[in-house]
Amino acid sequence: MKKRMNTMYELTEQKKNDISVYGVKYGDLQIDDISTDKGRVKKFVDDINKYQLSPIHLGDVVVDFVESV
């Protein structure tokens, strides 16, 4: 039987000067303006959901993600 993945984190989109910027949201916790590359942020969100990242680590993981660009 395949284990169903719980989706904790969501991809967010905001418009800034007609440019879409993407971030991540978990409940009331939201980090905006991570990147303009939707596909890259979507994969990031999929990965942190897949590995069930604890929200306490989200800030550090986002910093690592942005620095890896």
Biopython code that builds the backbone (N, CA, C, O; Angstrom):
import numpy as np
from Bio.PDB.StructureBuilder import StructureBuilder

atoms = [
    (1, "MET", "N", (0.836, -1.171, 0.000)),
    (1, "MET", "CA", (0.000, 0.000, 0.000)),
    (1, "MET", "C", (0.892, 1.250, 0.000)),
    (1, "MET", "O", (1.852, 1.351, 0.763)),
    (2, "LYS", "N", (0.548, 2.181, -0.867)),
    (2, "LYS", "CA", (1.318, 3.412, -0.991)),
    (2, "LYS", "C", (0.907, 4.388, 0.104)),
    (2, "LYS", "O", (-0.279, 4.625, 0.330)),
    (3, "LYS", "N", (1.908, 4.952, 0.781)),
    (3, "LYS", "CA", (1.642, 5.926, 1.836)),
    (3, "LYS", "C", (1.297, 7.270, 1.210)),
    (3, "LYS", "O", (1.997, 7.751, 0.319)),
    (4, "ARG", "N", (0.217, 7.865, 1.682)),
    (4, "ARG", "CA", (-0.198, 9.163, 1.168)),
    (4, "ARG", "C", (0.585, 10.279, 1.859)),
    (4, "ARG", "O", (0.730, 10.290, 3.082)),
    (5, "MET", "N", (1.082, 11.208, 1.059)),
    (5, "MET", "CA", (1.872, 12.312, 1.579)),
    (5, "MET", "C", (0.951, 13.432, 2.053)),
    (5, "MET", "O", (0.048, 13.842, 1.324)),
    (6, "ASN", "N", (1.172, 13.921, 3.254)),
    (6, "ASN", "CA", (0.430, 15.076, 3.752)),
    (6, "ASN", "C", (1.067, 16.339, 3.198)),
    (6, "ASN", "O", (2.283, 16.514, 3.269)),
    (7, "THR", "N", (0.251, 17.207, 2.654)),
    (7, "THR", "CA", (0.748, 18.473, 2.153)),
    (7, "THR", "C", (0.675, 19.491, 3.279)),
    (7, "THR", "O", (-0.408, 19.904, 3.695)),
    (8, "MET", "N", (1.825, 19.882, 3.757)),
    (8, "MET", "CA", (1.898, 20.853, 4.839)),
    (8, "MET", "C", (2.187, 22.239, 4.289)),
    (8, "MET", "O", (1.604, 23.230, 4.730)),
    (9, "TYR", "N", (3.078, 22.298, 3.340)),
    (9, "TYR", "CA", (3.542, 23.561, 2.797)),
    (9, "TYR", "C", (2.857, 23.830, 1.457)),
    (9, "TYR", "O", (2.544, 22.905, 0.708)),
    (10, "GLU", "N", (2.633, 25.108, 1.173)),
    (10, "GLU", "CA", (1.986, 25.498, -0.072)),
    (10, "GLU", "C", (2.838, 26.534, -0.797)),
    (10, "GLU", "O", (3.511, 27.351, -0.170)),
    (11, "LEU", "N", (2.799, 26.488, -2.120)),
    (11, "LEU", "CA", (3.437, 27.490, -2.956)),
    (11, "LEU", "C", (2.585, 28.760, -2.916)),
    (11, "LEU", "O", (1.360, 28.687, -3.007)),
    (12, "THR", "N", (3.222, 29.912, -2.783)),
    (12, "THR", "CA", (2.494, 31.180, -2.823)),
    (12, "THR", "C", (2.982, 31.998, -4.007)),
    (12, "THR", "O", (4.102, 31.816, -4.486)),
    (13, "GLU", "N", (2.133, 32.898, -4.469)),
    (13, "GLU", "CA", (2.494, 33.790, -5.569)),
    (13, "GLU", "C", (2.022, 35.198, -5.235)),
    (13, "GLU", "O", (0.904, 35.396, -4.759)),
    (14, "GLN", "N", (2.877, 36.157, -5.487)),
    (14, "GLN", "CA", (2.531, 37.564, -5.331)),
    (14, "GLN", "C", (3.028, 38.309, -6.555)),
    (14, "GLN", "O", (3.983, 37.892, -7.211)),
    (15, "LYS", "N", (2.371, 39.411, -6.849)),
    (15, "LYS", "CA", (2.794, 40.274, -7.961)),
    (15, "LYS", "C", (3.509, 41.488, -7.394)),
    (15, "LYS", "O", (2.996, 42.174, -6.510)),
    (16, "LYS", "N", (4.692, 41.739, -7.911)),
    (16, "LYS", "CA", (5.463, 42.934, -7.539)),
    (16, "LYS", "C", (5.885, 43.609, -8.833)),
    (16, "LYS", "O", (6.709, 43.082, -9.581)),
    (17, "ASN", "N", (5.313, 44.779, -9.090)),
    (17, "ASN", "CA", (5.608, 45.508, -10.329)),
    (17, "ASN", "C", (5.391, 44.632, -11.557)),
    (17, "ASN", "O", (6.233, 44.586, -12.453)),
    (18, "ASP", "N", (4.255, 43.938, -11.590)),
    (18, "ASP", "CA", (3.872, 43.050, -12.696)),
    (18, "ASP", "C", (4.797, 41.844, -12.873)),
    (18, "ASP", "O", (4.789, 41.210, -13.928)),
    (19, "ILE", "N", (5.574, 41.529, -11.874)),
    (19, "ILE", "CA", (6.433, 40.341, -11.907)),
    (19, "ILE", "C", (5.954, 39.400, -10.812)),
    (19, "ILE", "O", (5.759, 39.814, -9.669)),
    (20, "SER", "N", (5.763, 38.130, -11.166)),
    (20, "SER", "CA", (5.353, 37.134, -10.172)),
    (20, "SER", "C", (6.563, 36.686, -9.364)),
    (20, "SER", "O", (7.609, 36.345, -9.916)),
    (21, "VAL", "N", (6.397, 36.693, -8.041)),
    (21, "VAL", "CA", (7.421, 36.164, -7.140)),
    (21, "VAL", "C", (6.764, 35.077, -6.305)),
    (21, "VAL", "O", (5.584, 35.172, -5.968)),
    (22, "TYR", "N", (7.525, 34.054, -5.975)),
    (22, "TYR", "CA", (6.976, 32.869, -5.324)),
    (22, "TYR", "C", (7.615, 32.653, -3.964)),
    (22, "TYR", "O", (8.773, 32.995, -3.726)),
    (23, "GLY", "N", (6.817, 32.074, -3.086)),
    (23, "GLY", "CA", (7.265, 31.788, -1.743)),
    (23, "GLY", "C", (6.616, 30.526, -1.226)),
    (23, "GLY", "O", (6.096, 29.717, -1.994)),
    (24, "VAL", "N", (6.652, 30.366, 0.093)),
    (24, "VAL", "CA", (6.125, 29.161, 0.720)),
    (24, "VAL", "C", (5.321, 29.565, 1.948)),
    (24, "VAL", "O", (5.644, 30.530, 2.642)),
    (25, "LYS", "N", (4.263, 28.798, 2.195)),
    (25, "LYS", "CA", (3.378, 29.076, 3.319)),
    (25, "LYS", "C", (3.102, 27.786, 4.080)),
    (25, "LYS", "O", (2.926, 26.719, 3.491)),
    (26, "TYR", "N", (3.068, 27.913, 5.406)),
    (26, "TYR", "CA", (2.683, 26.813, 6.296)),
    (26, "TYR", "C", (1.805, 27.428, 7.380)),
    (26, "TYR", "O", (2.309, 28.098, 8.282)),
    (27, "GLY", "N", (0.504, 27.207, 7.297)),
    (27, "GLY", "CA", (-0.404, 27.824, 8.265)),
    (27, "GLY", "C", (-0.275, 29.331, 8.222)),
    (27, "GLY", "O", (-0.430, 29.940, 7.164)),
    (28, "ASP", "N", (0.009, 29.944, 9.373)),
    (28, "ASP", "CA", (0.180, 31.397, 9.445)),
    (28, "ASP", "C", (1.604, 31.839, 9.109)),
    (28, "ASP", "O", (1.866, 33.034, 8.974)),
    (29, "LEU", "N", (2.515, 30.887, 8.973)),
    (29, "LEU", "CA", (3.908, 31.181, 8.646)),
    (29, "LEU", "C", (4.057, 31.283, 7.133)),
    (29, "LEU", "O", (3.719, 30.345, 6.410)),
    (30, "GLN", "N", (4.559, 32.413, 6.652)),
    (30, "GLN", "CA", (4.719, 32.604, 5.217)),
    (30, "GLN", "C", (6.020, 33.325, 4.943)),
    (30, "GLN", "O", (6.337, 34.325, 5.587)),
    (31, "ILE", "N", (6.777, 32.808, 3.976)),
    (31, "ILE", "CA", (8.009, 33.448, 3.529)),
    (31, "ILE", "C", (7.819, 33.776, 2.059)),
    (31, "ILE", "O", (7.679, 32.884, 1.222)),
    (32, "ASP", "N", (7.818, 35.068, 1.757)),
    (32, "ASP", "CA", (7.554, 35.547, 0.405)),
    (32, "ASP", "C", (8.842, 35.866, -0.327)),
    (32, "ASP", "O", (9.921, 35.943, 0.262)),
    (33, "ASP", "N", (8.693, 36.049, -1.634)),
    (33, "ASP", "CA", (9.767, 36.570, -2.477)),
    (33, "ASP", "C", (11.036, 35.724, -2.418)),
    (33, "ASP", "O", (12.142, 36.249, -2.294)),
    (34, "ILE", "N", (10.857, 34.414, -2.510)),
    (34, "ILE", "CA", (12.010, 33.511, -2.527)),
    (34, "ILE", "C", (12.670, 33.541, -3.898)),
    (34, "ILE", "O", (13.896, 33.577, -4.005)),
    (35, "SER", "N", (11.842, 33.526, -4.959)),
    (35, "SER", "CA", (12.377, 33.489, -6.323)),
    (35, "SER", "C", (11.281, 33.840, -7.318)),
    (35, "SER", "O", (10.092, 33.758, -7.008)),
    (36, "THR", "N", (11.697, 34.232, -8.516)),
    (36, "THR", "CA", (10.752, 34.429, -9.613)),
    (36, "THR", "C", (10.589, 33.155, -10.433)),
    (36, "THR", "O", (9.758, 33.108, -11.340)),
    (37, "ASP", "N", (11.358, 32.139, -10.132)),
    (37, "ASP", "CA", (11.317, 30.862, -10.851)),
    (37, "ASP", "C", (10.292, 29.926, -10.202)),
    (37, "ASP", "O", (10.591, 29.230, -9.232)),
    (38, "LYS", "N", (9.091, 29.926, -10.755)),
    (38, "LYS", "CA", (7.997, 29.141, -10.176)),
    (38, "LYS", "C", (8.332, 27.652, -10.099)),
    (38, "LYS", "O", (8.078, 27.016, -9.076)),
    (39, "GLY", "N", (8.886, 27.099, -11.148)),
    (39, "GLY", "CA", (9.213, 25.673, -11.171)),
    (39, "GLY", "C", (10.193, 25.279, -10.084)),
    (39, "GLY", "O", (10.057, 24.227, -9.458)),
    (40, "ARG", "N", (11.168, 26.124, -9.868)),
    (40, "ARG", "CA", (12.189, 25.846, -8.850)),
    (40, "ARG", "C", (11.597, 25.899, -7.441)),
    (40, "ARG", "O", (11.902, 25.045, -6.610)),
    (41, "VAL", "N", (10.754, 26.897, -7.169)),
    (41, "VAL", "CA", (10.135, 27.015, -5.846)),
    (41, "VAL", "C", (9.113, 25.893, -5.649)),
    (41, "VAL", "O", (8.972, 25.369, -4.545)),
    (42, "LYS", "N", (8.398, 25.524, -6.722)),
    (42, "LYS", "CA", (7.435, 24.412, -6.628)),
    (42, "LYS", "C", (8.161, 23.123, -6.256)),
    (42, "LYS", "O", (7.689, 22.378, -5.398)),
    (43, "LYS", "N", (9.295, 22.853, -6.885)),
    (43, "LYS", "CA", (10.067, 21.651, -6.550)),
    (43, "LYS", "C", (10.549, 21.713, -5.104)),
    (43, "LYS", "O", (10.529, 20.705, -4.397)),
    (44, "PHE", "N", (10.975, 22.880, -4.668)),
    (44, "PHE", "CA", (11.403, 23.074, -3.289)),
    (44, "PHE", "C", (10.260, 22.746, -2.327)),
    (44, "PHE", "O", (10.456, 22.023, -1.349)),
    (45, "VAL", "N", (9.071, 23.276, -2.604)),
    (45, "VAL", "CA", (7.896, 23.011, -1.760)),
    (45, "VAL", "C", (7.549, 21.522, -1.786)),
    (45, "VAL", "O", (7.240, 20.938, -0.747)),
    (46, "ASP", "N", (7.599, 20.914, -2.961)),
    (46, "ASP", "CA", (7.329, 19.471, -3.056)),
    (46, "ASP", "C", (8.325, 18.667, -2.218)),
    (46, "ASP", "O", (7.949, 17.714, -1.537)),
    (47, "ASP", "N", (9.589, 19.060, -2.275)),
    (47, "ASP", "CA", (10.623, 18.347, -1.513)),
    (47, "ASP", "C", (10.437, 18.491, -0.005)),
    (47, "ASP", "O", (10.561, 17.510, 0.728)),
    (48, "ILE", "N", (10.141, 19.701, 0.466)),
    (48, "ILE", "CA", (9.992, 19.852, 1.917)),
    (48, "ILE", "C", (8.725, 19.152, 2.415)),
    (48, "ILE", "O", (8.664, 18.730, 3.569)),
    (49, "ASN", "N", (7.719, 19.029, 1.552)),
    (49, "ASN", "CA", (6.552, 18.225, 1.914)),
    (49, "ASN", "C", (6.902, 16.743, 1.925)),
    (49, "ASN", "O", (6.513, 16.011, 2.836)),
    (50, "LYS", "N", (7.636, 16.308, 0.911)),
    (50, "LYS", "CA", (8.014, 14.891, 0.796)),
    (50, "LYS", "C", (8.786, 14.431, 2.029)),
    (50, "LYS", "O", (8.551, 13.342, 2.554)),
    (51, "TYR", "N", (9.706, 15.273, 2.482)),
    (51, "TYR", "CA", (10.548, 14.903, 3.619)),
    (51, "TYR", "C", (9.984, 15.390, 4.954)),
    (51, "TYR", "O", (10.635, 15.277, 5.992)),
    (52, "GLN", "N", (8.772, 15.930, 4.912)),
    (52, "GLN", "CA", (8.031, 16.347, 6.102)),
    (52, "GLN", "C", (8.879, 17.232, 7.018)),
    (52, "GLN", "O", (9.042, 16.955, 8.206)),
    (53, "LEU", "N", (9.408, 18.296, 6.432)),
    (53, "LEU", "CA", (10.231, 19.244, 7.173)),
    (53, "LEU", "C", (9.443, 19.864, 8.320)),
    (53, "LEU", "O", (8.313, 20.316, 8.136)),
    (54, "SER", "N", (10.040, 19.881, 9.489)),
    (54, "SER", "CA", (9.435, 20.560, 10.631)),
    (54, "SER", "C", (9.459, 22.068, 10.380)),
    (54, "SER", "O", (10.478, 22.596, 9.936)),
    (55, "PRO", "N", (8.363, 22.767, 10.654)),
    (55, "PRO", "CA", (8.310, 24.211, 10.410)),
    (55, "PRO", "C", (9.394, 25.004, 11.147)),
    (55, "PRO", "O", (9.745, 26.105, 10.724)),
    (56, "ILE", "N", (9.917, 24.464, 12.224)),
    (56, "ILE", "CA", (10.964, 25.165, 12.970)),
    (56, "ILE", "C", (12.229, 25.361, 12.122)),
    (56, "ILE", "O", (13.024, 26.263, 12.389)),
    (57, "HIS", "N", (12.410, 24.515, 11.103)),
    (57, "HIS", "CA", (13.602, 24.581, 10.253)),
    (57, "HIS", "C", (13.375, 25.344, 8.948)),
    (57, "HIS", "O", (14.307, 25.517, 8.163)),
    (58, "LEU", "N", (12.145, 25.801, 8.712)),
    (58, "LEU", "CA", (11.822, 26.396, 7.412)),
    (58, "LEU", "C", (12.719, 27.585, 7.081)),
    (58, "LEU", "O", (13.231, 27.665, 5.964)),
    (59, "GLY", "N", (12.919, 28.492, 7.999)),
    (59, "GLY", "CA", (13.748, 29.671, 7.722)),
    (59, "GLY", "C", (15.154, 29.305, 7.274)),
    (59, "GLY", "O", (15.666, 29.858, 6.301)),
    (60, "ASP", "N", (15.775, 28.375, 7.982)),
    (60, "ASP", "CA", (17.137, 27.952, 7.630)),
    (60, "ASP", "C", (17.186, 27.279, 6.264)),
    (60, "ASP", "O", (18.116, 27.503, 5.489)),
    (61, "VAL", "N", (16.182, 26.453, 5.971)),
    (61, "VAL", "CA", (16.152, 25.736, 4.700)),
    (61, "VAL", "C", (15.921, 26.714, 3.546)),
    (61, "VAL", "O", (16.495, 26.543, 2.470)),
    (62, "VAL", "N", (15.094, 27.728, 3.757)),
    (62, "VAL", "CA", (14.883, 28.742, 2.719)),
    (62, "VAL", "C", (16.174, 29.509, 2.458)),
    (62, "VAL", "O", (16.517, 29.766, 1.304)),
    (63, "VAL", "N", (16.890, 29.874, 3.509)),
    (63, "VAL", "CA", (18.178, 30.569, 3.341)),
    (63, "VAL", "C", (19.128, 29.710, 2.520)),
    (63, "VAL", "O", (19.765, 30.210, 1.592)),
    (64, "ASP", "N", (19.233, 28.426, 2.847)),
    (64, "ASP", "CA", (20.103, 27.516, 2.081)),
    (64, "ASP", "C", (19.668, 27.449, 0.623)),
    (64, "ASP", "O", (20.504, 27.464, -0.280)),
    (65, "PHE", "N", (18.354, 27.374, 0.394)),
    (65, "PHE", "CA", (17.819, 27.300, -0.969)),
    (65, "PHE", "C", (18.182, 28.556, -1.753)),
    (65, "PHE", "O", (18.659, 28.465, -2.884)),
    (66, "VAL", "N", (17.964, 29.714, -1.168)),
    (66, "VAL", "CA", (18.262, 30.985, -1.869)),
    (66, "VAL", "C", (19.754, 31.125, -2.134)),
    (66, "VAL", "O", (20.152, 31.591, -3.201)),
    (67, "GLU", "N", (20.578, 30.728, -1.179)),
    (67, "GLU", "CA", (22.032, 30.838, -1.355)),
    (67, "GLU", "C", (22.564, 29.868, -2.411)),
    (67, "GLU", "O", (23.648, 30.078, -2.956)),
    (68, "SER", "N", (21.805, 28.808, -2.701)),
    (68, "SER", "CA", (22.270, 27.823, -3.682)),
    (68, "SER", "C", (21.997, 28.267, -5.117)),
    (68, "SER", "O", (22.418, 27.606, -6.066)),
    (69, "VAL", "N", (21.298, 29.377, -5.272)),
    (69, "VAL", "CA", (20.940, 29.849, -6.630)),
    (69, "VAL", "C", (22.143, 30.464, -7.294)),
    (69, "VAL", "O", (22.053, 30.919, -8.435)),
]
sb = StructureBuilder()
sb.init_structure("model")
sb.init_model(0)
sb.init_chain("A")
sb.init_seg("    ")
for serial, (resi, resn, name, xyz) in enumerate(atoms, 1):
    if name == "N":
        sb.init_residue(resn, " ", resi, " ")
    sb.init_atom(name, np.array(xyz, "f"), 0.0, 1.0, " ", f" {name:<3s}", serial, name[0])
structure = sb.get_structure()
